[in-house]
Structure formats: structure tokens, C-alpha cells
Amino acid sequence: MTELKFHWFLPTAGDSRNIVSGGHGASVRSTGALREPSLDYLKQVAQAAEYNRFDAVLTPTGTWCRDAWLTTAALIPVTERLRFLVAFRPGLISPTLLAQMAATFQEHAQGRLLLNVVIGGESPEQRGYGDFLDKDARYGRAGEFLEIVRRLWGGEKVNLDGDYLRVEDAQLQQLPDPLPEIYFGGSSPAAGTVAARHSDVYLTWGEPPAQAAEKIEWIKRLAAAEGREVRFGIRLHTISRDTSEEAWTEAARLLEAIPEELVAQQQAKLRESESEGQRRMLDLNSGDRTGLEIHPNLWAGVGLVRGGAGTALVGSHREVAELIKQYAAVGFEEFVLSGYPCLEESYWFGEGVLPLLEAEGLWTAPGSPAR
């Protein structure tokens, strides 16, 4: 089995002991006290992720959270090894400027930048940014965007007159070293085409292993047709405790803190989303508080109110490790995790689950000597 890689999440919309909803048309709120995403708090989360030996932190993008570029740049000097998986939306920025920003970030962070391409699943939000393309066209534009960026990073002088983007004699004076890897998600046919052609890591939300494996096979076929190979990552929450009973008690507490009217409100908003991945998340919970353990130790309760990733690994440290091994067995190599709150949950997972995987030779701490 391939050695696994684990990343954490930077809660730039705020954090809480209860569920904080994400984007995809759903309002951002917590059912308890919200920890504001101040730089001081985000510094604590980033340093906890580094201390607990996560490889990188994913930082989201959208009007509902703080800007990913500015936030992660501010955290460079307070971390040493931690990498930053920065989400951005192609089309809201020039591809030449993005390529240049990545090169500058790599220089200042000594090579610690990764990039997460987010197309944007909600046209109303995109229009607020001045983007009036429909979803399929946004994917088409992303393909042209990433072609320009890749060629610039290769040292080319780029001329491209595409269906969506045009550049003339674009060239970088400084190339990023190393080249940032591209993480890309999406469940629609248009997404698969772009992911197969341009991504280094295809990232998907946490469906049960068998369903998630179907996505892997889909992207593998598309990538093979392009003469490429792609790695696979999965985005999940986690509630890992010393015993299974403790973990499920915590899941029940999170659920009990959600008023019924809030579930109805958030479900209605999320069902307006254009995102195919969001639709698949909603299908897992059916808007119902019952039957939320959709696979042994995989809980869909988060998705009742949160947009985006809506499932959590729940159980004892050993049970969570075993479920991770199930995902690894179908082809996932990278895991992007989070919890409520992100600060404390990074310790539960880092101290409870990672040592079990390390003992089985499935994970090595970043910076450790290669075996």
C-alpha cells in the first residue's frame, strides 16, 4: 500500500465547538460561540497542524471566508515546515498574475505552496465577483487558465487566443521552485475532463469507499486517455477519541446542537447549489437526522448544515485508522481533514490515529528520513 499523506484545514470563516457551515449558498454560522478567524487564532491552528505532523493546511476561497492568499502569506513566518494548500478561482485573476504570485510565494515560503483549483459552484456568488459564465464555461476557462500557467512555469513565452482567455507574449522572469502541485475537484463531466488534463491530485469529498472508488476509476480512465497519471485525495472531517463510545457521544452532541429549523433552512439553500458534488453530499444525509452512519464509522451529520465536505470519520483511534485503510485500499493517498474545533481535533487525530498508521508503515512524518 502506498504511503499516505495527511493535511489539515485552516478555518478562515471561523471555528467553533459546534458545526460551522461552509459555502455553496449556505450562510456561514455556528450553533455555538464562534471563534473569529483572527490571525492570532489561525496562527494557533497552523502551528498545531505543524506540531501534529500534518503536511499542509487547506485554506478555502469564497466570499464567506477570509482571502486565502493574504492569510497564508501572513502565516509563513510563524511556521517552519507546514505547507499551504491555497484555494483560488481561475477567471477571477489573470493566469499570468497567478503564475507570478505562485513563484513569489514559493520564494518567500521556501517552496511550501500547493494550489487548490476551485471553479465555483454557485453562479450568484460568481456574479458578485464579476464573473458571468455558466458552470460548464467556467470549467472550460479553467482548462485554458491552467494551460497558460503550466506553460509559463515551464519557462515559455505564451501566446494563446482561446475561447475564454487571451494572452500575448506572456512570460515570467522568475519561475517557482518547486512547481506547486495542482489539486482539483469536481464531480461533473466537465470537471473530469479538466482534472484529467491538468491536476496532480484529484480531490473529492468523503463518500463511502465504494462510491469514492468509482470516482477514482472515472478519473483514471480520463487521465490515461491524456497520457497522464493522477494521485487521489479525499476531504473529510474527523471525530477520533480513545473509545468509540466517546466519539459517537461527541457526534451526538454536535447533532443535538443543531435546531431543526436550521437544518431545513440550510438544506433548502444547499439544494439550490449547481455543484454536482454538493448534490451527492446531500444524497448521503437525505436531510434527515436518522441513518447518518452511512458506512461503518462514516457519519453524514455534518452535511445537514454545512456546504461542501459533509462527512466525518467517527470512532476510536483504531476504528478511524481502519477506515482510512479502507480508503487507501481503493486508491486514496492523501487525506484533507478537519474537525470542530480545528485546533483541538488536530491533537486528537495527530496523537491518536497517526501513530497507529506510522506503526504499520503507512505514514511517515513530513521531514522524517526516508525508510
C-alpha positions in Angstrom: 0.0 0.0 0.0 1.3 3.5 -0.9 2.5 5.7 2.0 -0.3 8.1 2.9 -0.2 11.9 3.4 -2.3 13.9 5.8 -3.4 17.6 5.6 -5.4 19.7 7.9 -7.8 22.7 7.4 -7.4 26.4 8.2 -10.9 27.7 9.4 -10.8 31.1 7.8 -14.6 31.6 8.2 -14.3 31.0 11.9 -14.2 27.9 14.2 -16.4 26.5 16.9 -17.1 23.6 19.2 -20.2 23.1 17.1 -20.6 22.8 13.3 -19.7 25.9 11.2 -21.3 25.8 7.8 -19.2 26.3 4.6 -20.1 27.9 1.3 -22.3 26.6 -1.6 -25.1 29.0 -1.0 -25.5 28.3 2.7 -25.0 31.1 5.2 -22.0 30.8 7.5 -22.9 30.4 11.1 -22.3 28.3 14.1 -24.8 26.8 16.5 -22.5 27.8 19.4 -19.9 30.5 20.2 -17.9 31.3 17.1 -14.1 31.7 17.3 -13.4 34.6 15.0 -10.7 33.8 12.3 -8.2 36.4 13.7 -4.6 36.0 12.6 -3.8 35.1 16.2 -6.2 32.2 16.2 -5.3 31.0 12.7 -1.7 31.0 13.8 -2.6 28.6 16.7 -4.3 26.3 14.3 -1.4 26.3 11.8 1.1 25.7 14.5 -1.0 22.9 15.9 -1.2 21.3 12.5 2.6 21.6 12.2 3.2 20.2 15.7 0.9 17.3 15.0 2.9 16.5 11.8 0.3 17.3 9.1 1.9 18.0 5.8 -0.2 21.1 4.8 -3.3 23.1 5.6 -6.1 23.7 3.1 -7.3 27.3 3.0 -10.7 27.8 1.4 -11.9 30.5 -1.0 -15.1 32.4 -1.4 -17.0 35.5 -0.2 -17.8 33.6 3.0 -14.2 33.4 4.3 -11.0 35.4 4.6 -8.8 35.6 1.5 -6.6 32.6 1.2 -3.5 34.2 -0.3 -3.2 37.0 2.2 -3.9 34.8 5.2 -1.4 32.1 4.3 1.2 34.6 3.4 0.9 36.1 6.9 1.4 32.6 8.4 4.7 31.9 6.5 7.0 33.4 9.2 5.2 31.7 12.1 5.6 28.2 10.7 8.7 26.3 9.6 7.7 23.2 7.6 4.0 23.3 7.1 2.8 23.7 3.5 -0.2 25.8 2.4 -2.8 24.4 0.1 -4.2 27.7 -1.2 -7.6 27.6 -2.9 -8.2 30.0 -5.8 -10.8 30.5 -8.5 -9.5 30.7 -12.1 -11.1 33.5 -14.0 -11.2 35.9 -11.1 -7.5 36.5 -11.5 -5.1 36.7 -14.6 -3.3 33.4 -15.2 -0.1 35.3 -15.7 -0.5 37.1 -12.4 -1.4 33.8 -10.6 1.7 32.2 -12.1 3.8 35.1 -10.8 2.2 35.1 -7.4 2.9 31.4 -7.0 6.6 32.0 -7.9 6.8 34.8 -5.3 5.1 32.7 -2.6 7.4 29.8 -3.3 10.4 32.1 -2.8 9.1 33.6 0.4 7.9 30.3 1.8 10.9 28.3 0.6 8.8 26.0 -1.5 5.8 25.4 0.7 2.9 26.3 -1.7 0.3 23.9 -3.1 -2.7 25.1 -5.1 -6.3 24.0 -5.0 -8.4 25.0 -8.0 -12.0 25.9 -7.2 -14.3 26.5 -10.1 -17.2 28.0 -8.0 -20.4 26.0 -7.8 -22.8 29.0 -7.4 -23.4 31.4 -10.2 -24.8 34.1 -7.9 -21.6 34.2 -5.9 -19.5 34.2 -9.1 -21.6 37.2 -10.4 -20.7 39.0 -7.3 -17.1 38.7 -8.3 -18.0 40.0 -11.8 -17.9 36.5 -13.4 -21.0 35.8 -15.6 -20.1 32.5 -17.2 -22.2 29.4 -16.5 -20.7 26.4 -14.7 -19.6 24.4 -17.8 -18.0 27.5 -19.3 -16.1 28.1 -16.0 -14.6 24.7 -16.4 -13.7 25.4 -20.0 -12.0 28.6 -18.9 -10.2 26.8 -16.1 -8.6 24.4 -18.7 -7.3 27.4 -20.7 -6.1 29.1 -17.5 -4.2 26.0 -16.3 -2.6 25.5 -19.7 -1.3 29.1 -19.6 0.0 28.7 -16.1 1.7 25.4 -16.8 3.4 26.8 -19.9 4.6 29.9 -18.0 6.0 27.7 -15.3 7.8 25.8 -18.0 9.7 29.0 -19.0 7.7 29.5 -22.2 6.7 32.8 -23.8 3.0 32.1 -24.1 0.6 33.3 -26.8 -2.9 31.9 -26.5 -6.2 33.1 -28.1 -8.7 30.8 -26.6 -12.5 30.7 -26.2 -12.3 32.4 -22.8 -8.8 33.7 -22.3 -6.2 35.6 -24.3 -2.6 36.4 -23.5 0.2 37.8 -25.8 3.9 37.3 -25.1 3.2 36.3 -21.5 6.4 35.3 -19.7 7.8 35.0 -16.2 11.1 36.5 -15.1 11.1 34.1 -12.0 9.9 30.5 -12.1 8.5 28.8 -8.9 10.8 26.3 -7.4 9.5 23.7 -6.9 6.4 23.9 -9.1 3.3 23.9 -6.9 1.2 20.8 -7.3 -2.3 21.3 -8.6 -5.2 19.9 -6.6 -8.5 19.8 -8.4 -12.0 18.6 -7.6 -15.4 18.3 -9.3 -18.0 15.6 -10.0 -19.5 16.7 -13.3 -18.3 15.5 -16.7 -16.8 19.0 -17.4 -14.8 18.7 -14.2 -13.5 15.3 -15.1 -12.1 16.5 -18.4 -10.1 19.4 -16.8 -9.0 17.3 -13.8 -7.6 14.5 -16.0 -5.7 17.0 -18.2 -4.2 19.4 -15.6 -4.4 18.1 -12.0 -1.7 16.4 -10.0 -4.1 15.4 -7.3 -7.8 14.8 -7.9 -9.6 15.8 -4.6 -13.1 14.6 -3.8 -15.5 14.9 -0.8 -16.0 11.9 1.5 -18.4 9.5 0.0 -18.3 5.8 1.3 -15.3 3.9 0.0 -17.1 2.0 -2.7 -18.7 5.2 -4.2 -15.5 7.1 -3.9 -13.6 4.3 -5.7 -15.9 4.8 -8.7 -14.7 8.4 -9.0 -11.1 7.2 -8.9 -11.7 4.8 -11.8 -13.5 7.5 -13.7 -10.6 10.0 -13.4 -8.0 7.3 -14.0 -9.7 6.4 -17.4 -9.8 10.1 -18.4 -6.2 10.7 -17.3 -5.0 7.6 -19.2 -6.6 9.0 -22.4 -4.5 12.1 -21.8 -1.3 10.0 -21.3 -1.2 11.1 -17.6 -1.4 9.7 -14.1 -3.2 11.4 -11.3 -3.0 10.9 -7.5 -6.2 10.9 -5.4 -7.1 12.7 -2.2 -10.3 12.9 -0.1 -11.7 15.6 2.1 -13.3 14.5 5.4 -14.0 15.7 8.9 -12.9 13.6 11.9 -14.1 12.8 15.4 -11.5 10.4 16.8 -11.4 9.5 20.5 -9.9 7.0 22.9 -13.1 4.9 22.7 -15.8 4.5 20.1 -18.4 5.5 22.7 -16.7 8.8 23.4 -16.5 9.6 19.6 -20.2 8.9 19.0 -21.2 10.8 22.0 -19.4 13.8 20.6 -21.1 13.3 17.2 -24.5 13.2 19.0 -23.7 16.4 20.9 -22.9 18.2 17.6 -26.2 16.9 16.1 -28.2 17.9 19.2 -26.9 21.5 19.0 -28.5 22.0 15.5 -32.0 23.4 15.7 -34.5 21.6 13.3 -35.4 24.9 11.6 -31.7 25.4 10.8 -31.4 22.0 9.2 -34.4 22.8 7.0 -33.0 26.3 6.1 -29.6 25.0 5.2 -30.9 22.0 3.3 -33.1 24.3 1.2 -30.2 26.6 0.4 -27.8 23.8 -0.4 -30.3 22.2 -2.8 -30.1 25.3 -4.9 -26.4 24.7 -5.5 -25.1 24.0 -9.0 -22.4 21.7 -7.7 -22.8 18.0 -8.6 -20.5 17.2 -5.6 -22.8 19.1 -3.3 -25.8 17.2 -4.6 -24.0 13.9 -3.9 -23.3 15.1 -0.3 -27.0 15.9 0.2 -28.0 12.5 -1.1 -25.9 10.9 1.7 -27.9 12.5 4.5 -31.3 13.0 2.8 -31.9 15.9 5.1 -32.8 13.5 7.9 -31.3 13.1 11.4 -31.7 9.3 11.2 -29.5 6.8 9.4 -26.5 9.1 9.3 -23.9 6.4 9.8 -23.8 5.7 6.0 -20.8 3.2 6.3 -19.2 1.8 9.4 -17.6 4.8 11.2 -18.6 7.3 8.4 -21.1 9.9 9.6 -23.1 12.3 7.3 -24.3 14.5 10.1 -22.0 17.4 9.2 -23.6 17.8 5.8 -27.1 18.5 7.3 -26.0 22.2 7.7 -22.5 22.5 6.1 -21.9 23.1 2.5 -19.1 21.2 0.8 -17.5 18.3 2.7 -20.3 16.8 4.8 -19.0 13.5 6.2 -16.8 12.6 9.2 -14.7 9.7 10.3 -16.1 8.8 13.7 -14.8 6.2 16.2 -12.0 5.1 18.3 -8.5 5.9 17.0 -8.2 2.3 15.8 -11.6 2.4 14.1 -10.7 5.7 12.3 -7.3 4.2 11.3 -9.1 1.1 9.9 -11.5 3.3 7.8 -8.6 5.3 6.5 -7.0 2.0 5.4 -10.2 1.2 3.5 -9.9 4.4 1.6 -6.3 3.7 0.9 -7.1 0.3 -0.4 -9.3 1.8 -3.1 -6.6 4.3 -4.2 -6.6 7.3 -1.9 -3.2 8.6 -1.0 -3.9 12.0 0.6 -6.4 13.0 3.3 -7.5 16.6 3.9 -9.1 16.6 7.4 -10.7 19.0 9.8 -12.8 18.9 13.0 -14.8 21.0 15.4 -12.9 22.8 16.6 -10.0 22.5 14.2 -7.5 23.4 17.0 -8.4 20.6 19.4 -9.3 18.0 16.9 -5.8 18.2 15.3 -4.4 16.9 18.5 -7.0 14.1 18.8 -6.1 12.8 15.4 -2.4 13.7 15.5 -1.8 11.9 18.8 -4.4 9.1 18.4 -4.5 8.0 14.8 -1.3 9.0 13.1 0.9 6.8 15.5 -1.2 3.7 14.6 -0.7 4.3 10.9 3.0 5.1 11.5 3.5 1.8 13.3 2.0 -0.1 10.3 4.4 1.6 7.9 1.5 3.5 6.2 2.7 7.0 7.1 5.9 8.8 7.8 6.0 12.2 9.4 6.9 15.0 7.0 10.6 15.7 7.2 11.4 12.2 8.5 14.3 10.3 6.9 13.0 8.1 4.1 13.0 4.4 5.0 
